[in-house]
Amino acid sequence: MNKTICLLIASLLLIGSWCSAEEIPVRQISSGVGTRQYPDICGSRVVWQDTRNGKADIYLYDIETGTETRITQGTVHHKKPRIYGNRIYWQDYRNGTSDIYMYDVVEGKETPVVVSAVPKVDLAVSDRFLAWTEMNEGKSTVCLYDLVTQKEKRMETGQAAQGFAALTADYLVWKDERNDSGDIYLFDMAKAKELRVTSNPEAQWSPSVYDSLVVWEDNRNKDVLPNYDIYLYDVNSAKERRLTTNDANQRFPRIWGTKVAFVDNSKREVENIHVLDLVTGKETPFAGCNQDRYTPAIYGNYVVFSDLNGIYLADISHSR
């Protein structure tokens, strides 16, 4: 992690988050019949799951050219895509279970990556590694796959449920129920060492990781009802920070650099996407929210999300 980000995070420890009256504009990049879900973004490319053809297919949108491309064909489902560089990965059901397939945008070629009888869901991708949750006879196990050596490592410990894997170049993070309620764990790939990130007895879910920064949704501040907040942990400093303090739920955080996008239901009747700047502590909602918004993904200055009917794009470069 570079020194600049370290200094920024250190300053964050002294700054409380606050909301702005400003809103971040959004624009719709895909709409029409069917549902559109689970967007992901890398560089200027956005991918998502789309049912306009009566089944789930993978579509690609190029922000620079404004061009939309259908990636998958056939009569089976292709779900929950992830993109890294020129490669698009997804859950593919052509073999009767969910396998992992890949499409290279430059080569225009589709390739099976991991094929077996055991269902594999909820992919995470990086340059060298894939991670997913393996579903086998009622047990869910996070698996790490090295694309270079083609070797797989299972993170299992007994019968505890695992899931919500996320990847960066150096770390795998996931939710692990070996301590009953659900904690966030981290695996350092260079050191082949595991770290327990959270130890609070309440539930921690849905982690995301960038460089040495891990964020997740955390229910430790609940009263009678759940009250999920966003927390951050810096692997380098071994310090934890609560990022949101609103009585409403903040969930599904995604981090890139010094920005964290998440789902917020402070309006109660509708869930919107907010972005928190880790430098200034400023929290900014997205504009034009009149129905629930889901599953943000963030890369650089862009956040993408779904409202089920469409896929939307927001430029967050000025949200400071």
N, C-alpha and C positions, 0 to 999 in steps of 0.2 A: 504494500500500500504506500503511495507516495506521501511525502511530508506535507504537501498542501492539504490533502484530504484529512490527514491526521490532525492538523491544526484546526481545520474546520469542525471536525467532530469534537475536539476539545472545547471549542467555543460553544458548541451546541449544549454541552453539559451545563452551561451557565445561562442558557436562553430557554424560556418556556415557549411552547407553540402558541400561536394566536391566529385567529381567522381574519381574513380580509373581506371587505365588501366587494372587491373586484371579483370578476369571474373570467375564466379562461374560455375563449371561443372554441367551438368544436365544429367539424364538418363531417357529413355522412359520405362515406366512400363506397358503400354498397347497400342496395335495398332491393325490394321486390318480393315475389312469392317465396314461401318457405321461411325457415328460421336460419339465423346466422349467429354462431356462437364461437367461443374459445379463440379469440384472435391472438396472434403473436406477431412480433416485429423484430427485424434485424436490419440495420441500415435503413434503406429506403423501401424495403419489402415488407408487406403485411400479408399474413396468411390466416385463414379461418375455416371452420366447418360450416357447410352450407347445404341445405336440403331442398333447394329450388328444383332439383331433378327427381324428387320423391324419395331420395335416400341421402345419406350424408356423404358429401364430396369435399375435397379440399380446393380452395380457391386462393389465388395470389393477386395482390394489387401492388403496382409499382408507383410509389408516391411521386417520383420524378416525372414519369411519363403519363400518369393517370390511366394506365392500362390494367385491365382485369383479365386474368387467365385462369381457366379451369385446369387443374393439375391432375385429378384422378378421373378415371372412367370405369365403366363396368356396372354390375348389378348389385354389388355388395357395399357395405358401409365403410367409409374412411373417416376417422374421427380424430379430434383433438390434436391438430398439427402443432409442430414446433419448428422454428427456423433458426439456422445458424449459418452465416455466410451464404453460400450458394446452395446449401442443402436443406430440404424440407423433409421432416420426419412425421410419421403419423401412425395411429393404431389402425391396422388393416384386417378386415374380417373375411377375406377371400378363402382362407383355409379352415373356416368354421370356428375359429377363436381369434383373439386379437393378437396379431403379430406386428412387428415393426418393419415398416418399409420406408424407403428414402427416394426422393426425386432430386436430381442435380439440375438446377435451373440453367446453368451454362451448357451442360452436355445434352440436356433434354432427355435424360435417361432415368428410368425407375429401377430400383434395386431392392431385393429383400435384404434386411440387415440381421434381424433376430427372428427365427421361426421355430416354434416349438408348440407342444400341445397345451402348455400352461398360458392362460390369459395374461397379457402385459398391458397395463393401463397407466395413464397420467405420466407422460414422458417429460423428461428434462434433458436439455442438450447443451453441449459446449463444443469447443473445437475438437477435442480428443475423446471426450466421454459422452455416454448416454446414461441416463438413470430412469428407472420406471418402478412401478409397484406390481409385483407378481402376485396373482390371485390363485391360490392353490388349496382346494378343499377347505374353504372358509378362512384361510390364513392369508394375510397380506404382508408381503416382505419387499423392502426396497432393495433393488439390485443396481449395481454399478457395472458398466460395460466399457471396456477400453477398445476403441475403434482401431487402434494400431495393432495391439496384440491379440484382439478378438477374445479376450479373457473376461469372465464375469465374476464379480465379487458380490456375495449376498451379505447384507448388513444384519441379518437376523440374530436375535438372542432369545432362544426359547420360543414360546408361542405368542409373544406380544405382537399386536398389530402395528404396522408401520405404513407410512404413506407421505404424500405431499413433498416428494423429492424436488430439490432445486440444486442447480449447479453453477459454479464459476470455474475458472481455469484451475484453481487450487483446491477448492472445497466442494464437498457434497453435504447438503443439510437436509433434514427430514423430520417429520413428526414421528415419535416413538412412544408406545404405551407400555413399555416394560416396567414403568413406575406407576401404572394404573391410569392416571388421568390424561396423560399425553404430554411429553416434553419435546423440546427441540434438541436434536443431536447434530454433531458435525463430524465429518471424516476428512482429515488432512491427507490428501492423496500423495504428496511428496514424502511425508513422514510415516504414512500408513498408520496414523494414530487417530483414535476416536476421542471426541470431547463432548461431555454433556453441557449444553449451553444453558438450559433452564432447570430449576429444581423446585419451583413453586408447585404445591399440590393441585392447583387449579389447571385447567386445560390450556395448552399452547398449541397453535395450529398454523398451517399454511405459511411456512417460512419462504423467504427469498434472500438471495445473497448476491453481493457485488463486492469484488475485491475481498477485504477482510471484514466487511460489514454484513451482519445478518439482521433481518427484520422478521417479525411474525405477529400474528394476532393472539391476544392474551386475555384470559378471563379472570385474572386474579383479583380484579377490583369489583367483582359482582356484588350485588346486594341480594335481593330476592330473585331478580331476573338477571340473565346474563348481561354483562357489560364488557364487551371486547374492546381492548385498546391495542394500539400498535407500540411495540417495544423494539429496541435496537441493541445489539451487542457487537462490540468491536473486538475481534479476535486478538489483535495486536496489543491492545491495552487491557484486555480482560474486563472491560467496563460495560455495564448495562444501563440503558436509558429508556424511560417511558416517554414516548413521543406524543401521544394524544391523551387528553384528560376529560374529553366531553362525556357526559352521561349516556349519550347514544352509543351505538356500536360502530366501531371502525374495524373493518375486516379486509382480508385478502390483500395485504400489502405487497407491493413490488418496487424494488429499489434499483436505481441506476445513478452512479455518481453520488451527488449530494441531493437527489430528489427521490421522494417516496410517494408513489401513487397508491391509493387505497379506496375501498368502498365505504361510504359514510351514510348513516341513516338518521342524521340529526334533524331532518325534516319529518321524521317518523313515517309519513305516509309514502315516501318515495326514497329510494337509495341512489345516491349520486356518487361521482368520482371526485375525490379531492387530491391535491398535490401538496406535500409538505416540503419546504426547502430547509435542509439541515443546516444551512449557513445562517439564515436570517430567522428561522423559526416560523416563517410565514406559511400559513395554510390557506389554499385557494381552491374554491369549488369550480367545477365546470359549468358553463352556461347552458341555458335552455333545457333543464332537466324537468320533464313532466311524466316520466315513467322510469321504472327501475333500470339501473345500469349495472353491468356485471363484468367480472373478470378482466380488469385492466392489465395491460402489458406495457412495459416501458423500455425504450432504447434511446439513448441520447436525448434529444429535445422533443421526442414524440411519445405520446401515450395513445394506445388504441383500446377500444372497449366495445362491448355489445349491449344492445337493449333487446336482444332476441330478434327483432325485426330487421336491424341493420348493423353495420360495422361503422364506427366513428373514429376520427383522428383528431387529436389536439396537439398543437405546437405549444410546449410549455417553456420555451426559451426565455420568455419575459416574465415568468411567474416568480419574481423575487421581491 
